C-alpha cells in the first residue's frame, strides 16, 4: 500500500497555478546552496589613507582555528573591496564570517626590527548580510552578478583604540587565555 502511494505521489503533475514559492524556512532547510559575503571600505591611520594594509575574511570557529576565506590589500587611498563565495552545507551550524583587519597603525618597532600587535579589528557579518542563493547554473554567471548585499566599512580610523567585535578565547581576560599576537618585519 505504501509503495503504491509513493508511486502515485511521484506521478501527480503539478500545474503552474498549484506551484507556490517556498517559505523562508523551507529555503533555509535546503542544502547545499551557495552563500557569499562582500565588503568594501576605507581604512585611515591618523586621518591619512592607510595603504597596503591587509583585510581578510574568516569563518569563525569557536573550538579550532578560524578558517581564512579571502584576503586583499588596501590601495593607495586605503580603499578595499573583497568578497567570498562558498557552498553552504553546514545547516544548522551556519558559517559565521567576519572581516579581520590587523591594526598596525599605532604599533612601534621592537628590538628585533618587528612591529607587533596584540589584536586587530574584527567586524562580524550579521546573518542578514550573507547572500544566500539557490542557484544551479554555472559559477561564472553567479560571480558576474553584483552582490545583493554588501557590508560597507568606513572610513574606519585605526588610530587610538577602535571598536572591535572580537570573540573567542583570545578576547577573554585581555588575551591571557590565547595569545593572538601578530608581528611583521619592516
OpenMM code with the backbone's topology and positions (N, CA, C; nanometers):
from openmm import Vec3, app, unit

residues = "UNK UNK UNK UNK UNK UNK UNK UNK UNK UNK UNK UNK UNK UNK UNK UNK UNK UNK UNK UNK UNK UNK UNK UNK UNK UNK UNK UNK UNK UNK UNK UNK UNK UNK UNK UNK UNK UNK UNK UNK UNK UNK UNK UNK UNK UNK UNK UNK UNK UNK UNK UNK UNK UNK UNK UNK UNK UNK UNK UNK UNK UNK UNK UNK UNK UNK UNK UNK UNK UNK UNK UNK UNK UNK UNK UNK UNK UNK UNK UNK UNK UNK UNK UNK UNK UNK UNK UNK UNK UNK UNK UNK UNK UNK UNK UNK UNK UNK UNK UNK UNK UNK UNK UNK UNK UNK UNK UNK UNK UNK UNK UNK UNK UNK UNK UNK UNK UNK UNK UNK UNK UNK UNK UNK UNK UNK UNK UNK UNK UNK UNK UNK UNK UNK UNK UNK UNK UNK UNK UNK UNK UNK UNK UNK UNK UNK UNK UNK UNK UNK UNK UNK UNK UNK UNK UNK UNK UNK UNK UNK UNK UNK UNK UNK UNK UNK UNK UNK UNK UNK UNK UNK UNK UNK UNK UNK UNK UNK UNK UNK UNK UNK UNK UNK UNK UNK".split()
positions = [
    Vec3(0.0826, -0.1199, 0.0000),
    Vec3(0.0000, 0.0000, 0.0000),
    Vec3(0.0868, 0.1260, 0.0000),
    Vec3(0.1901, 0.1288, 0.0841),
    Vec3(0.2789, 0.2445, 0.0919),
    Vec3(0.3529, 0.2641, -0.0405),
    Vec3(0.3937, 0.1532, -0.1027),
    Vec3(0.4631, 0.1589, -0.2311),
    Vec3(0.3732, 0.2211, -0.3386),
    Vec3(0.2450, 0.1829, -0.3402),
    Vec3(0.1516, 0.2380, -0.4382),
    Vec3(0.1283, 0.3863, -0.4134),
    Vec3(0.1207, 0.4261, -0.2889),
    Vec3(0.1023, 0.5670, -0.2546),
    Vec3(0.2228, 0.6489, -0.2992),
    Vec3(0.3411, 0.5935, -0.2815),
    Vec3(0.4631, 0.6612, -0.3237),
    Vec3(0.4644, 0.6796, -0.4750),
    Vec3(0.4287, 0.5748, -0.5501),
    Vec3(0.4232, 0.5860, -0.6958),
    Vec3(0.3198, 0.6887, -0.7397),
    Vec3(0.2054, 0.6901, -0.6760),
    Vec3(0.1017, 0.7866, -0.7080),
    Vec3(0.1521, 0.9282, -0.6825),
    Vec3(0.2224, 0.9474, -0.5748),
    Vec3(0.2765, 1.0786, -0.5408),
    Vec3(0.3794, 1.1237, -0.6439),
    Vec3(0.4602, 1.0322, -0.6927),
    Vec3(0.5633, 1.0681, -0.7894),
    Vec3(0.5062, 1.1086, -0.9244),
    Vec3(0.3922, 1.0535, -0.9619),
    Vec3(0.3387, 1.0794, -1.0946),
    Vec3(0.2273, 1.1832, -1.0967),
    Vec3(0.2002, 1.2495, -0.9879),
    Vec3(0.0992, 1.3547, -0.9866),
    Vec3(0.1615, 1.4803, -1.0469),
    Vec3(0.1005, 1.5330, -1.1510),
    Vec3(0.1529, 1.6531, -1.2165),
    Vec3(0.1101, 1.7763, -1.1383),
    Vec3(0.1995, 1.8713, -1.1300),
    Vec3(0.1691, 1.9963, -1.0614),
    Vec3(0.1523, 2.1049, -1.1660),
    Vec3(0.0389, 2.1717, -1.1653),
    Vec3(0.0158, 2.2788, -1.2617),
    Vec3(0.0833, 2.4066, -1.2127),
    Vec3(0.0936, 2.5049, -1.3010),
    Vec3(0.1570, 2.6325, -1.2660),
    Vec3(0.0791, 2.7036, -1.1557),
    Vec3(-0.0521, 2.6863, -1.1529),
    Vec3(-0.1327, 2.7517, -1.0502),
    Vec3(-0.1075, 2.6920, -0.9118),
    Vec3(-0.0757, 2.5621, -0.9087),
    Vec3(-0.0545, 2.4966, -0.7801),
    Vec3(0.0844, 2.5241, -0.7232),
    Vec3(0.1752, 2.5735, -0.8089),
    Vec3(0.3116, 2.5987, -0.7626),
    Vec3(0.3115, 2.7185, -0.6681),
    Vec3(0.3821, 2.7055, -0.5598),
    Vec3(0.3971, 2.8187, -0.4686),
    Vec3(0.5441, 2.8336, -0.4349),
    Vec3(0.5822, 2.9559, -0.4038),
    Vec3(0.7214, 2.9792, -0.3674),
    Vec3(0.7462, 2.9204, -0.2292),
    Vec3(0.8643, 2.8635, -0.2088),
    Vec3(0.8933, 2.8079, -0.0770),
    Vec3(0.9071, 2.9190, 0.0272),
    Vec3(0.8714, 2.8864, 0.1492),
    Vec3(0.8839, 2.9835, 0.2579),
    Vec3(1.0310, 3.0045, 0.2915),
    Vec3(1.0597, 3.1074, 0.3706),
    Vec3(1.1975, 3.1339, 0.4126),
    Vec3(1.2540, 3.0148, 0.4883),
    Vec3(1.1713, 2.9519, 0.5714),
    Vec3(1.2177, 2.8359, 0.6477),
    Vec3(1.2526, 2.7207, 0.5543),
    Vec3(1.1679, 2.6981, 0.4518),
    Vec3(1.1954, 2.5909, 0.3560),
    Vec3(1.3229, 2.6186, 0.2774),
    Vec3(1.3459, 2.7455, 0.2410),
    Vec3(1.4693, 2.7807, 0.1710),
    Vec3(1.5903, 2.7550, 0.2600),
    Vec3(1.5763, 2.7905, 0.3860),
    Vec3(1.6867, 2.7741, 0.4795),
    Vec3(1.7184, 2.6258, 0.4995),
    Vec3(1.6175, 2.5399, 0.4932),
    Vec3(1.6371, 2.3970, 0.5145),
    Vec3(1.7004, 2.3296, 0.3928),
    Vec3(1.6970, 2.3943, 0.2766),
    Vec3(1.7503, 2.3353, 0.1550),
    Vec3(1.9019, 2.3479, 0.1540),
    Vec3(1.9710, 2.2382, 0.1554),
    Vec3(2.1166, 2.2386, 0.1461),
    Vec3(2.1584, 2.1379, 0.0413),
    Vec3(2.2660, 2.1524, -0.0293),
    Vec3(2.3555, 2.2664, -0.0212),
    Vec3(2.3053, 2.3847, -0.1036),
    Vec3(2.3598, 2.4997, -0.0759),
    Vec3(2.3302, 2.6213, -0.1505),
    Vec3(2.4544, 2.7088, -0.1476),
    Vec3(2.4586, 2.8060, -0.2354),
    Vec3(2.5722, 2.8965, -0.2379),
    Vec3(2.5467, 3.0137, -0.1447),
    Vec3(2.6525, 3.0593, -0.0810),
    Vec3(2.6450, 3.1768, 0.0048),
    Vec3(2.7668, 3.2631, -0.0248),
    Vec3(2.7508, 3.3932, -0.0058),
    Vec3(2.8634, 3.4830, -0.0276),
    Vec3(2.8536, 3.6011, 0.0668),
    Vec3(2.9685, 3.6610, 0.0920),
    Vec3(2.9753, 3.7868, 0.1660),
    Vec3(3.0637, 3.8816, 0.0861),
    Vec3(3.0307, 4.0084, 0.0916),
    Vec3(3.1064, 4.1116, 0.0214),
    Vec3(3.1237, 4.2287, 0.1162),
    Vec3(3.2402, 4.2894, 0.1133),
    Vec3(3.2675, 4.4045, 0.1986),
    Vec3(3.3565, 4.5017, 0.1220),
    Vec3(3.3325, 4.6293, 0.1419),
    Vec3(3.4189, 4.7321, 0.0856),
    Vec3(3.4299, 4.8435, 0.1882),
    Vec3(3.5342, 4.9232, 0.1762),
    Vec3(3.5504, 5.0325, 0.2700),
    Vec3(3.6818, 5.1045, 0.2527),
    Vec3(3.7133, 5.1863, 0.3528),
    Vec3(3.8364, 5.2636, 0.3522),
    Vec3(3.8938, 5.2653, 0.4928),
    Vec3(4.0259, 5.2453, 0.5017),
    Vec3(4.0963, 5.2484, 0.6294),
    Vec3(4.1801, 5.3747, 0.6378),
    Vec3(4.1806, 5.4358, 0.7560),
    Vec3(4.2576, 5.5569, 0.7810),
    Vec3(4.3475, 5.5344, 0.9021),
    Vec3(4.4639, 5.6015, 0.9015),
    Vec3(4.5547, 5.5993, 1.0157),
    Vec3(4.5969, 5.7431, 1.0424),
    Vec3(4.5533, 5.7982, 1.1547),
    Vec3(4.5776, 5.9381, 1.1908),
    Vec3(4.5283, 6.0326, 1.0816),
    Vec3(4.4118, 6.0028, 1.0270),
    Vec3(4.3487, 6.0887, 0.9277),
    Vec3(4.4001, 6.0734, 0.7860),
    Vec3(4.4983, 5.9869, 0.7634),
    Vec3(4.5541, 5.9654, 0.6294),
    Vec3(4.5152, 5.8259, 0.5805),
    Vec3(4.5003, 5.8095, 0.4484),
    Vec3(4.4669, 5.6758, 0.3962),
    Vec3(4.5726, 5.5734, 0.4367),
    Vec3(4.5266, 5.4575, 0.4796),
    Vec3(4.6164, 5.3512, 0.5257),
    Vec3(4.6373, 5.2536, 0.4104),
    Vec3(4.7444, 5.2761, 0.3343),
    Vec3(4.7724, 5.1971, 0.2142),
    Vec3(4.8429, 5.0666, 0.2495),
    Vec3(4.8237, 4.9672, 0.1651),
    Vec3(4.8906, 4.8362, 0.1742),
    Vec3(4.8640, 4.7615, 0.3045),
    Vec3(4.7488, 4.7818, 0.3638),
    Vec3(4.7113, 4.7068, 0.4839),
    Vec3(4.6288, 4.5858, 0.4424),
    Vec3(4.6436, 4.4785, 0.5154),
    Vec3(4.5735, 4.3537, 0.4867),
    Vec3(4.4304, 4.3590, 0.5394),
    Vec3(4.3375, 4.3102, 0.4595),
    Vec3(4.1979, 4.2927, 0.5000),
    Vec3(4.1622, 4.1488, 0.4653),
    Vec3(4.1049, 4.0760, 0.5624),
    Vec3(4.0765, 3.9342, 0.5432),
    Vec3(3.9328, 3.9016, 0.5816),
    Vec3(3.8804, 3.7967, 0.5201),
    Vec3(3.7512, 3.7407, 0.5603),
    Vec3(3.7785, 3.6016, 0.6155),
    Vec3(3.7282, 3.5765, 0.7358),
    Vec3(3.7462, 3.4485, 0.8032),
    Vec3(3.6114, 3.3858, 0.8342),
    Vec3(3.6133, 3.2551, 0.8542),
    Vec3(3.4996, 3.1820, 0.9110),
    Vec3(3.5295, 3.1611, 1.0586),
    Vec3(3.4371, 3.2007, 1.1454),
    Vec3(3.4567, 3.1852, 1.2895),
    Vec3(3.4421, 3.0394, 1.3295),
    Vec3(3.5383, 2.9914, 1.4072),
    Vec3(3.5332, 2.8579, 1.4649),
    Vec3(3.5638, 2.8736, 1.6131),
    Vec3(3.4694, 2.8405, 1.6974),
    Vec3(3.4854, 2.8642, 1.8410),
    Vec3(3.5709, 2.7589, 1.9102),
    Vec3(3.6075, 2.6519, 1.8414),
    Vec3(3.6877, 2.5461, 1.9019),
    Vec3(3.8266, 2.5409, 1.8397),
    Vec3(3.8338, 2.5351, 1.7065),
    Vec3(3.9613, 2.5249, 1.6364),
    Vec3(3.9985, 2.6605, 1.5782),
    Vec3(4.1065, 2.6637, 1.5028),
    Vec3(4.1497, 2.7883, 1.4391),
    Vec3(4.0459, 2.8340, 1.3377),
    Vec3(4.0302, 2.9651, 1.3278),
    Vec3(3.9399, 3.0206, 1.2282),
    Vec3(3.9961, 2.9940, 1.0887),
    Vec3(3.9070, 2.9778, 0.9911),
    Vec3(3.9482, 2.9462, 0.8540),
    Vec3(3.9448, 3.0734, 0.7692),
    Vec3(4.0577, 3.1022, 0.7020),
    Vec3(4.0635, 3.2201, 0.6163),
    Vec3(3.9949, 3.1899, 0.4838),
    Vec3(3.8984, 3.2768, 0.4470),
    Vec3(3.8278, 3.2640, 0.3198),
    Vec3(3.8963, 3.3440, 0.2093),
    Vec3(3.9315, 3.4698, 0.2390),
    Vec3(3.9845, 3.5578, 0.1349),
    Vec3(4.0720, 3.6648, 0.1983),
    Vec3(4.1580, 3.7242, 0.1151),
    Vec3(4.2491, 3.8281, 0.1639),
    Vec3(4.2769, 3.9271, 0.0518),
    Vec3(4.2910, 4.0544, 0.0874),
    Vec3(4.3268, 4.1579, -0.0086),
    Vec3(4.4082, 4.2645, 0.0628),
    Vec3(4.4598, 4.3591, -0.0132),
    Vec3(4.5346, 4.4727, 0.0411),
    Vec3(4.4609, 4.6012, 0.0052),
    Vec3(4.4745, 4.7024, 0.0910),
    Vec3(4.4173, 4.8325, 0.0588),
    Vec3(4.5024, 4.8992, -0.0488),
    Vec3(4.4393, 4.9856, -0.1283),
    Vec3(4.5123, 5.0578, -0.2326),
    Vec3(4.5769, 5.1836, -0.1733),
    Vec3(4.6293, 5.2707, -0.2583),
    Vec3(4.6986, 5.3911, -0.2107),
    Vec3(4.6056, 5.4872, -0.1376),
    Vec3(4.4751, 5.4771, -0.1607),
    Vec3(4.3766, 5.5604, -0.0913),
    Vec3(4.3185, 5.4910, 0.0318),
    Vec3(4.3703, 5.3745, 0.0665),
    Vec3(4.3209, 5.2997, 0.1816),
    Vec3(4.1919, 5.2244, 0.1546),
    Vec3(4.1499, 5.2175, 0.0301),
    Vec3(4.0233, 5.1520, -0.0054),
    Vec3(4.0455, 5.0038, -0.0360),
    Vec3(3.9399, 4.9272, -0.0129),
    Vec3(3.9450, 4.7838, -0.0414),
    Vec3(3.8068, 4.7350, -0.0787),
    Vec3(3.8036, 4.6236, -0.1492),
    Vec3(3.6795, 4.5517, -0.1785),
    Vec3(3.7153, 4.4048, -0.1872),
    Vec3(3.6394, 4.3231, -0.1174),
    Vec3(3.6699, 4.1806, -0.1114),
    Vec3(3.5394, 4.1038, -0.0935),
    Vec3(3.5346, 3.9858, -0.1498),
    Vec3(3.4179, 3.9005, -0.1353),
    Vec3(3.4593, 3.7552, -0.1403),
    Vec3(3.3705, 3.6704, -0.0963),
    Vec3(3.3988, 3.5270, -0.0980),
    Vec3(3.2691, 3.4506, -0.1206),
    Vec3(3.2794, 3.3436, -0.1966),
    Vec3(3.1675, 3.2547, -0.2270),
    Vec3(3.2009, 3.1167, -0.1743),
    Vec3(3.1046, 3.0507, -0.1131),
    Vec3(3.1273, 2.9139, -0.0673),
    Vec3(2.9981, 2.8347, -0.0786),
    Vec3(3.0130, 2.7038, -0.0734),
    Vec3(2.8991, 2.6135, -0.0745),
    Vec3(2.8593, 2.5906, 0.0700),
    Vec3(2.7378, 2.6287, 0.1051),
    Vec3(2.6892, 2.6173, 0.2427),
    Vec3(2.6248, 2.4810, 0.2603),
    Vec3(2.6913, 2.3937, 0.3344),
    Vec3(2.6385, 2.2590, 0.3583),
    Vec3(2.6266, 2.2290, 0.5065),
    Vec3(2.6400, 2.3284, 0.5888),
    Vec3(2.6543, 2.3014, 0.7315),
    Vec3(2.5305, 2.3366, 0.8129),
    Vec3(2.4111, 2.3431, 0.7514),
    Vec3(2.2918, 2.3719, 0.8295),
    Vec3(2.2748, 2.2656, 0.9366),
    Vec3(2.2402, 2.2919, 1.0606),
    Vec3(2.2017, 2.4218, 1.1136),
    Vec3(2.3183, 2.5018, 1.1710),
    Vec3(2.4395, 2.4604, 1.1468),
    Vec3(2.5554, 2.5306, 1.2002),
    Vec3(2.6077, 2.6250, 1.0933),
    Vec3(2.5396, 2.7366, 1.0757),
    Vec3(2.5737, 2.8293, 0.9694),
    Vec3(2.7130, 2.8859, 0.9898),
    Vec3(2.7790, 2.9100, 0.8788),
    Vec3(2.9097, 2.9740, 0.8825),
    Vec3(2.8918, 3.1165, 0.9332),
    Vec3(2.9807, 3.1565, 1.0213),
    Vec3(2.9756, 3.2907, 1.0791),
    Vec3(3.0982, 3.3677, 1.0310),
    Vec3(3.0877, 3.4341, 0.9148),
    Vec3(3.2042, 3.5039, 0.8611),
    Vec3(3.2267, 3.6382, 0.9302),
    Vec3(3.3514, 3.6833, 0.9254),
    Vec3(3.3847, 3.8156, 0.9777),
    Vec3(3.5010, 3.8743, 0.8998),
    Vec3(3.5101, 4.0067, 0.9043),
    Vec3(3.6213, 4.0795, 0.8440),
    Vec3(3.7248, 4.0999, 0.9534),
    Vec3(3.8509, 4.0738, 0.9214),
    Vec3(3.9589, 4.0951, 1.0177),
    Vec3(4.0624, 4.1883, 0.9560),
    Vec3(4.0981, 4.2915, 1.0318),
    Vec3(4.1980, 4.3884, 0.9888),
    Vec3(4.3039, 4.3971, 1.0977),
    Vec3(4.4255, 4.3456, 1.0735),
    Vec3(4.5305, 4.3628, 1.1736),
    Vec3(4.5633, 4.5114, 1.1841),
    Vec3(4.5682, 4.5642, 1.3057),
    Vec3(4.5834, 4.7083, 1.3249),
    Vec3(4.7269, 4.7433, 1.3638),
    Vec3(4.8073, 4.7766, 1.2637),
    Vec3(4.9459, 4.8178, 1.2870),
    Vec3(4.9591, 4.9695, 1.2883),
    Vec3(4.8501, 5.0425, 1.2940),
    Vec3(4.8523, 5.1880, 1.2841),
    Vec3(4.9373, 5.2516, 1.3943),
    Vec3(4.9180, 5.2160, 1.5194),
    Vec3(4.9925, 5.2747, 1.6313),
    Vec3(5.1013, 5.1822, 1.6844),
    Vec3(5.1402, 5.0819, 1.6072),
    Vec3(5.2409, 4.9874, 1.6558),
    Vec3(5.3792, 5.0526, 1.6532),
    Vec3(5.4660, 5.0067, 1.7423),
    Vec3(5.6040, 5.0574, 1.7481),
    Vec3(5.6985, 4.9424, 1.7176),
    Vec3(5.8145, 4.9765, 1.6638),
    Vec3(5.9124, 4.8751, 1.6282),
    Vec3(5.9829, 4.8255, 1.7540),
    Vec3(5.9953, 4.6931, 1.7690),
    Vec3(6.0651, 4.6367, 1.8846),
    Vec3(6.2136, 4.6193, 1.8520),
    Vec3(6.2888, 4.5628, 1.9452),
    Vec3(6.4340, 4.5472, 1.9284),
    Vec3(6.4707, 4.4520, 1.8150),
    Vec3(6.3794, 4.3629, 1.7772),
    Vec3(6.4058, 4.2672, 1.6691),
    Vec3(6.3767, 4.3250, 1.5309),
    Vec3(6.3366, 4.4511, 1.5245),
    Vec3(6.3018, 4.5122, 1.3963),
    Vec3(6.1648, 4.4728, 1.3468),
    Vec3(6.0782, 4.4315, 1.4378),
    Vec3(5.9423, 4.3913, 1.4023),
    Vec3(5.8422, 4.4823, 1.4712),
    Vec3(5.7281, 4.4944, 1.4087),
    Vec3(5.6147, 4.5637, 1.4704),
    Vec3(5.5143, 4.4563, 1.5098),
    Vec3(5.4699, 4.4607, 1.6352),
    Vec3(5.3774, 4.3587, 1.6859),
    Vec3(5.2503, 4.4242, 1.7374),
    Vec3(5.1420, 4.3518, 1.7229),
    Vec3(5.0133, 4.3944, 1.7774),
    Vec3(4.9557, 4.2791, 1.8575),
    Vec3(4.8693, 4.3112, 1.9517),
    Vec3(4.8034, 4.2078, 2.0307),
    Vec3(4.6691, 4.1683, 1.9721),
    Vec3(4.6123, 4.2532, 1.8910),
    Vec3(4.4806, 4.2242, 1.8363),
    Vec3(4.4593, 4.3088, 1.7121),
    Vec3(4.3496, 4.2860, 1.6477),
    Vec3(4.3120, 4.3639, 1.5315),
    Vec3(4.1662, 4.4016, 1.5423),
    Vec3(4.1141, 4.4553, 1.4358),
    Vec3(3.9737, 4.4944, 1.4313),
    Vec3(3.8961, 4.3815, 1.3647),
    Vec3(3.7918, 4.3372, 1.4305),
    Vec3(3.7045, 4.2330, 1.3763),
    Vec3(3.5653, 4.2901, 1.3613),
    Vec3(3.5064, 4.2707, 1.2438),
    Vec3(3.3695, 4.3145, 1.2170),
    Vec3(3.2921, 4.1915, 1.1723),
    Vec3(3.1943, 4.1522, 1.2511),
    Vec3(3.1158, 4.0323, 1.2217),
    Vec3(3.0073, 4.0634, 1.1191),
    Vec3(2.9854, 3.9700, 1.0282),
    Vec3(2.8746, 3.9810, 0.9344),
    Vec3(2.7482, 3.9360, 1.0060),
    Vec3(2.6469, 4.0198, 1.0073),
    Vec3(2.5161, 3.9796, 1.0553),
    Vec3(2.4600, 3.8778, 0.9559),
    Vec3(2.3787, 3.7855, 1.0032),
    Vec3(2.3232, 3.6835, 0.9138),
    Vec3(2.2499, 3.7467, 0.7953),
    Vec3(2.1890, 3.8645, 0.8172),
    Vec3(2.1178, 3.9327, 0.7089),
    Vec3(2.2113, 3.9819, 0.5989),
    Vec3(2.3410, 3.9928, 0.6277),
    Vec3(2.4379, 4.0402, 0.5290),
    Vec3(2.4988, 3.9262, 0.4471),
    Vec3(2.4601, 3.8036, 0.4755),
    Vec3(2.5092, 3.6892, 0.3988),
    Vec3(2.4142, 3.6667, 0.2818),
    Vec3(2.4677, 3.6688, 0.1616),
    Vec3(2.3889, 3.6444, 0.0411),
    Vec3(2.3751, 3.4938, 0.0232),
    Vec3(2.2523, 3.4442, 0.0262),
    Vec3(2.2279, 3.3010, 0.0103),
    Vec3(2.1497, 3.2804, -0.1188),
    Vec3(2.2000, 3.1904, -0.2030),
    Vec3(2.1400, 3.1665, -0.3338),
    Vec3(2.1126, 3.0183, -0.3513),
    Vec3(1.9959, 2.9867, -0.4033),
    Vec3(1.9670, 2.8525, -0.4518),
    Vec3(1.9871, 2.8602, -0.6021),
    Vec3(2.1073, 2.8301, -0.6462),
    Vec3(2.1467, 2.8546, -0.7841),
    Vec3(2.2109, 2.7298, -0.8408),
    Vec3(2.1636, 2.6858, -0.9562),
    Vec3(2.2163, 2.5641, -1.0173),
    Vec3(2.2959, 2.5903, -1.1445),
    Vec3(2.3112, 2.7161, -1.1835),
    Vec3(2.3796, 2.7478, -1.3087),
    Vec3(2.5302, 2.7465, -1.2949),
    Vec3(2.5993, 2.7843, -1.4026),
    Vec3(2.7456, 2.7888, -1.3970),
    Vec3(2.7932, 2.8980, -1.3018),
    Vec3(2.9013, 2.8706, -1.2314),
    Vec3(2.9520, 2.9659, -1.1327),
    Vec3(2.9948, 3.0971, -1.1952),
    Vec3(3.0399, 3.0981, -1.3197),
    Vec3(3.0839, 3.2222, -1.3824),
    Vec3(2.9681, 3.3209, -1.3916),
    Vec3(2.8458, 3.2713, -1.4165),
    Vec3(2.7290, 3.3590, -1.4196),
    Vec3(2.7011, 3.4132, -1.2800),
    Vec3(2.7120, 3.3276, -1.1814),
    Vec3(2.6866, 3.3676, -1.0433),
    Vec3(2.7842, 3.4768, -0.9990),
    Vec3(2.9124, 3.4593, -1.0320),
    Vec3(3.0148, 3.5534, -0.9886),
    Vec3(3.0115, 3.6839, -1.0665),
    Vec3(2.9504, 3.6855, -1.1841),
    Vec3(2.9475, 3.8072, -1.2646),
    Vec3(2.8388, 3.9043, -1.2202),
    Vec3(2.7472, 3.8594, -1.1371),
    Vec3(2.6396, 3.9469, -1.0910),
    Vec3(2.6858, 4.0285, -0.9709),
    Vec3(2.6373, 4.1526, -0.9565),
    Vec3(2.6735, 4.2291, -0.8371),
    Vec3(2.6082, 4.1678, -0.7138),
    Vec3(2.6744, 4.1757, -0.5989),
    Vec3(2.6158, 4.1168, -0.4783),
    Vec3(2.4920, 4.1944, -0.4349),
    Vec3(2.3853, 4.1258, -0.3964),
    Vec3(2.2653, 4.1953, -0.3500),
    Vec3(2.2889, 4.2727, -0.2204),
    Vec3(2.3747, 4.2191, -0.1332),
    Vec3(2.4018, 4.2843, -0.0046),
    Vec3(2.5524, 4.2938, 0.0132),
    Vec3(2.5977, 4.4122, 0.0555),
    Vec3(2.7404, 4.4327, 0.0757),
    Vec3(2.7593, 4.5141, 0.2036),
    Vec3(2.8550, 4.4736, 0.2852),
    Vec3(2.8899, 4.5461, 0.4066),
    Vec3(2.9835, 4.6599, 0.3685),
    Vec3(2.9505, 4.7814, 0.4100),
    Vec3(3.0337, 4.8987, 0.3820),
    Vec3(3.1004, 4.9403, 0.5126),
    Vec3(3.2331, 4.9480, 0.5105),
    Vec3(3.3108, 4.9817, 0.6298),
    Vec3(3.3797, 5.1147, 0.6056),
    Vec3(3.3574, 5.2087, 0.6954),
    Vec3(3.4401, 5.3278, 0.6967),
    Vec3(3.3841, 5.4482, 0.6263),
    Vec3(3.4741, 5.5442, 0.6218),
    Vec3(3.6148, 5.5328, 0.6557),
    Vec3(3.6342, 5.4965, 0.8029),
    Vec3(3.7216, 5.3996, 0.8270),
    Vec3(3.7464, 5.3481, 0.9616),
    Vec3(3.8819, 5.3977, 1.0095),
    Vec3(3.8814, 5.4775, 1.1161),
    Vec3(4.0047, 5.5295, 1.1754),
    Vec3(4.0635, 5.4230, 1.2671),
    Vec3(4.1871, 5.3811, 1.2369),
    Vec3(4.2516, 5.2742, 1.3132),
    Vec3(4.3393, 5.3257, 1.4266),
    Vec3(4.3667, 5.4568, 1.4318),
    Vec3(4.4485, 5.5083, 1.5421),
    Vec3(4.3655, 5.5110, 1.6700),
    Vec3(4.4354, 5.5131, 1.7827),
    Vec3(4.3660, 5.5080, 1.9111),
    Vec3(4.3253, 5.3661, 1.9421),
    Vec3(4.2024, 5.3481, 1.9837),
    Vec3(4.1529, 5.2155, 2.0195),
    Vec3(4.0186, 5.1932, 1.9503),
    Vec3(4.0184, 5.1544, 1.8212),
    Vec3(3.8908, 5.1381, 1.7510),
    Vec3(3.8089, 5.0230, 1.8086),
    Vec3(3.6778, 5.0355, 1.7970),
    Vec3(3.5875, 4.9308, 1.8461),
    Vec3(3.6066, 4.8041, 1.7637),
    Vec3(3.5888, 4.6903, 1.8283),
    Vec3(3.6018, 4.5613, 1.7608),
    Vec3(3.4961, 4.4660, 1.8144),
    Vec3(3.4645, 4.3650, 1.7368),
    Vec3(3.3684, 4.2620, 1.7768),
    Vec3(3.4403, 4.1298, 1.7951),
    Vec3(3.5608, 4.1355, 1.8463),
    Vec3(3.6460, 4.0173, 1.8632),
    Vec3(3.5809, 3.9202, 1.9609),
    Vec3(3.5755, 3.7920, 1.9226),
    Vec3(3.5170, 3.6877, 2.0070),
    Vec3(3.6149, 3.5728, 2.0206),
    Vec3(3.5891, 3.4837, 2.1115),
    Vec3(3.6720, 3.3648, 2.1276),
    Vec3(3.7659, 3.3772, 2.2458),
    Vec3(3.8506, 3.2762, 2.2632),
    Vec3(3.9401, 3.2728, 2.3787),
    Vec3(4.0360, 3.3904, 2.3814),
    Vec3(4.0765, 3.4386, 2.2642),
    Vec3(4.1710, 3.5492, 2.2584),
    Vec3(4.1159, 3.6779, 2.3142),
    Vec3(3.9845, 3.6909, 2.3264),
    Vec3(3.9263, 3.8144, 2.3777),
    Vec3(3.9038, 3.8110, 2.5286),
    Vec3(3.9136, 3.6944, 2.5902),
    Vec3(3.8873, 3.6832, 2.7335),
    Vec3(4.0088, 3.7275, 2.8129),
    Vec3(3.9857, 3.8001, 2.9188),
    Vec3(4.0908, 3.8439, 3.0112),
    Vec3(4.2062, 3.9111, 2.9369),
    Vec3(4.1730, 3.9935, 2.8382),
    Vec3(4.2757, 4.0666, 2.7651),
    Vec3(4.3665, 3.9787, 2.6823),
    Vec3(4.3215, 3.8617, 2.6411),
    Vec3(4.4021, 3.7721, 2.5585),
    Vec3(4.4907, 3.6787, 2.6384),
    Vec3(4.4714, 3.6719, 2.7696),
    Vec3(4.5558, 3.5884, 2.8551),
    Vec3(4.5403, 3.4396, 2.8229),
    Vec3(4.4191, 3.3955, 2.7873),
    Vec3(4.3953, 3.2532, 2.7612),
    Vec3(4.4547, 3.2060, 2.6287),
    Vec3(4.4572, 3.2914, 2.5306),
    Vec3(4.5114, 3.2530, 2.3992),
    Vec3(4.5741, 3.3759, 2.3355),
    Vec3(4.7030, 3.3738, 2.3187),
    Vec3(4.7730, 3.4877, 2.2613),
    Vec3(4.7409, 3.5003, 2.1131),
    Vec3(4.7080, 3.6199, 2.0713),
    Vec3(4.6801, 3.6459, 1.9310),
    Vec3(4.7783, 3.7488, 1.8772),
    Vec3(4.8992, 3.7500, 1.9308),
    Vec3(5.0000, 3.8465, 1.8898),
    Vec3(5.0428, 3.8185, 1.7462),
    Vec3(5.0500, 3.9245, 1.6677),
    Vec3(5.0962, 3.9163, 1.5301),
    Vec3(5.2114, 4.0133, 1.5139),
    Vec3(5.3131, 3.9728, 1.4386),
    Vec3(5.4295, 4.0586, 1.4156),
    Vec3(5.4616, 4.0637, 1.2670),
    Vec3(5.5200, 4.1765, 1.2260),
    Vec3(5.5641, 4.1961, 1.0879),
    Vec3(5.7070, 4.2480, 1.0866),
    Vec3(5.7806, 4.2066, 0.9857),
    Vec3(5.9133, 4.2639, 0.9617),
    Vec3(5.8967, 4.3918, 0.8809),
    Vec3(5.9754, 4.4944, 0.9147),
    Vec3(5.9731, 4.6195, 0.8370),
    Vec3(6.1106, 4.6524, 0.7885),
] * unit.nanometer
topology = app.Topology()
chain = topology.addChain("A")
for resn in residues:
    res = topology.addResidue(resn, chain)
    for name in ("N", "CA", "C"):
        topology.addAtom(name, app.Element.getBySymbol(name[0]), res)
